[in-house]
Amino acid sequence: MTIESLLIILVVGAVAGWLAGLIVKGYGYGLLGNIVIGIVGAFVAGLILPQLGLNIGSGIISAIIHATIGAVILLFLIRLVKRA
């Protein structure tokens, strides 16, 4: 893994986590929290979206959309667990 790919992963994770935080309107997790939420969200979306037959495409914008969808799902699940 090169430095450039690591930076892209971090930027995509940060943007996706920030967008998911805006969509879900939960608590702010800060920069590091947004990166973690975005990266884990991308993993979640990578598991769920292909099972549903959804293919967003390739490129950085589609990676951000993909990770944001997964991060929204993740934040929604976190919110459900906190309420229980």
C-alpha positions as CSV (number, residue, x, y, z in Angstrom):
1,M,0.0,0.0,0.0
2,T,1.4,3.3,-1.0
3,I,1.2,6.6,0.8
4,E,-1.2,8.0,-1.9
5,S,-3.6,5.1,-1.5
6,L,-3.5,5.5,2.3
7,L,-4.3,9.2,2.0
8,I,-7.2,8.5,-0.4
9,I,-8.6,6.0,2.1
10,L,-8.3,8.5,4.9
11,V,-9.9,11.4,2.8
12,V,-12.8,9.2,1.6
13,G,-13.4,7.9,5.1
14,A,-13.4,11.5,6.6
15,V,-15.7,12.8,3.9
16,A,-18.1,9.9,4.2
17,G,-18.2,10.0,8.0
18,W,-18.8,13.7,7.9
19,L,-21.6,13.4,5.3
20,A,-23.2,10.5,7.3
21,G,-23.1,12.6,10.4
22,L,-25.0,15.4,8.6
23,I,-27.5,12.9,7.2
24,V,-28.2,11.1,10.5
25,K,-27.9,14.3,12.5
26,G,-26.3,12.6,15.4
27,Y,-23.5,13.7,17.6
28,G,-20.2,14.8,16.1
29,Y,-17.4,12.3,16.3
30,G,-14.6,14.6,15.3
31,L,-12.1,14.1,12.5
32,L,-10.7,10.8,13.8
33,G,-14.2,9.4,14.5
34,N,-15.5,10.5,11.1
35,I,-12.6,8.7,9.4
36,V,-13.3,5.5,11.4
37,I,-17.0,5.7,10.8
38,G,-16.4,6.3,7.1
39,I,-13.9,3.4,6.7
40,V,-16.1,0.9,8.7
41,G,-19.1,2.2,6.7
42,A,-17.3,1.4,3.5
43,F,-16.7,-2.1,4.7
44,V,-20.4,-2.5,5.7
45,A,-21.6,-1.2,2.3
46,G,-19.1,-3.5,0.6
47,L,-20.9,-6.4,2.3
48,I,-24.5,-5.2,1.9
49,L,-24.8,-3.4,-1.4
50,P,-23.5,-6.3,-3.6
51,Q,-26.1,-8.6,-2.0
52,L,-28.8,-6.1,-3.0
53,G,-27.5,-6.0,-6.6
54,L,-26.4,-2.3,-6.4
55,N,-23.3,-1.2,-8.2
56,I,-22.4,2.5,-7.9
57,G,-19.4,2.5,-10.2
58,S,-15.7,3.4,-9.8
59,G,-13.8,6.4,-8.9
60,I,-13.4,8.6,-5.8
61,I,-16.9,10.1,-6.0
62,S,-18.5,6.7,-6.1
63,A,-16.3,5.5,-3.3
64,I,-17.5,8.4,-1.2
65,I,-21.1,7.7,-2.0
66,H,-20.5,4.0,-1.3
67,A,-18.8,4.7,2.1
68,T,-21.5,7.3,3.0
69,I,-24.3,4.8,2.5
70,G,-22.5,2.3,4.7
71,A,-21.7,4.9,7.3
72,V,-25.4,6.0,7.4
73,I,-26.4,2.4,8.0
74,L,-23.7,2.0,10.7
75,L,-24.8,5.2,12.5
76,F,-28.4,4.2,12.3
77,L,-27.5,0.8,13.9
78,I,-25.4,2.6,16.6
79,R,-28.4,4.9,17.4
80,L,-30.7,1.8,17.7
81,V,-28.2,0.1,20.1
82,K,-27.9,3.2,22.2
83,R,-31.6,3.6,22.6
84,A,-32.1,-0.1,23.7
